[in-house]
């Protein structure tokens, strides 16, 4: 199974989607691209292309039945109710059937249009809380390759992240230097 880091996902409310993406874009010296509404999950997103096929996405729940009935919609809604911020990091796989079998459930097709254009920004580090051994069990020896050899991973103790697990921050190399988004 071939894995690769695909995106880092931040959550905000629908009324703050544009403001959040503009604030992050200003910090990075770049502009997020209008995303789209995804009625299947009850969400809307705005994306920013990065080097190596990575991208940042700011997503919000919509006032839509799928926001409360799909796992992704529920996760986005819950994170929004908690004040927003980083939700997760996502990997792309070439054969999802092995993961579906291991989890005992089928995936749900989404629809994403990745922004075109020349990416000048690059993820250089991600900070993650959680159980490193569990994540390595899921991804095996391919974890390092999935994230990318040029992306540093820092494991943060859950106690240092208010007991939460998941994404803590993303460090992005910009023409002006590294910016930590938390």
DOZA-931373 format. One record per residue (C-alpha): residue in one letter; y, z, x. Coordinates in steps of 0.1 Angstrom, whole numbers, plus 5000, padded with zeros to 4 digits. Each point is the difference from the previous one (the first is absolute). Layout:
residues N
AYZX/...
//
This chain:
residues 182
X500050005000/X503449905015/X502950234991/X503749975008/X503050214991/X501849824971/X502850224987/X501650334999/X500950114965/X503050214989/X500650114964/X503250054980/X501150004964/X500949684981/X503750094999/X500050065038/X497949695011/X503049795011/X501850305016/X496950115019/X499349665014/X503749955009/X500150335018/X496849935020/X501149655007/X503450135013/X498250245023/X497949725013/X502749735002/X498049784977/X499849904963/X497150064976/X499049704979/X499750024963/X496450074991/X498649974966/X498850194969/X496350065000/X499050074964/X496450055009/X501050335018/X503250074981/X502149985032/X502849805016/X500649955037/X502349885027/X498749905034/X501249965036/X498049775024/X499150145034/X498349855031/X496249975002/X499749934963/X501050364991/X502750084975/X501750294983/X500050034962/X502150224977/X498250034967/X500950174967/X498250074968/X501149824968/X500250124965/X496749824993/X496550114988/X498449905033/X502150265019/X498050274983/X496649824997/X499349855035/X499350205031/X502849835020/X502550034971/X499150374996/X500450075038/X503449835000/X501150194969/X498850335014/X501849945034/X503249914981/X499850324979/X499750195033/X503249855013/X498849675016/X499549925036/X497049875020/X496949954980/X497549845023/X499149735026/X497849724990/X497549785019/X498949654991/X496349915003/X498249675002/X497050134979/X500950264974/X496550014986/X498850255026/X502850244991/X499349954963/X496450095006/X500850315020/X502550124974/X497749914971/X502749804981/X501549664999/X503549925013/X502749874977/X501849685010/X503750035005/X502549735006/X502450025028/X502449745014/X500750085036/X503549915010/X500549705022/X502349995030/X500050105037/X499350375003/X501950175028/X499050364993/X496750155011/X498150324992/X499450195032/X498750334987/X498850164968/X499650374993/X497250104977/X498750334986/X496550044988/X496550045014/X499849775030/X496250025000/X499849894964/X502349705006/X498049915030/X496850034980/X501449754975/X501249755026/X497750085029/X500849855033/X502249744984/X502850254992/X501749945032/X499749624996/X501150024964/X503250185008/X500749805031/X499750095036/X503849985003/X500650254971/X499750375010/X498550234975/X501050375000/X497950244979/X502150274985/X498550324987/X500250044962/X501650335006/X502949825017/X500449774969/X500250264972/X496249984996/X500149644989/X497949735015/X500949635005/X502849825016/X502750215017/X502249745017/X500249655014/X501749925033/X501549655001/X501349825030/X503349834992/X502449805023/X501950335003/X497050225009/X497350194981/X500850144966/X497950274984/X499749974963/X498850324983/
//
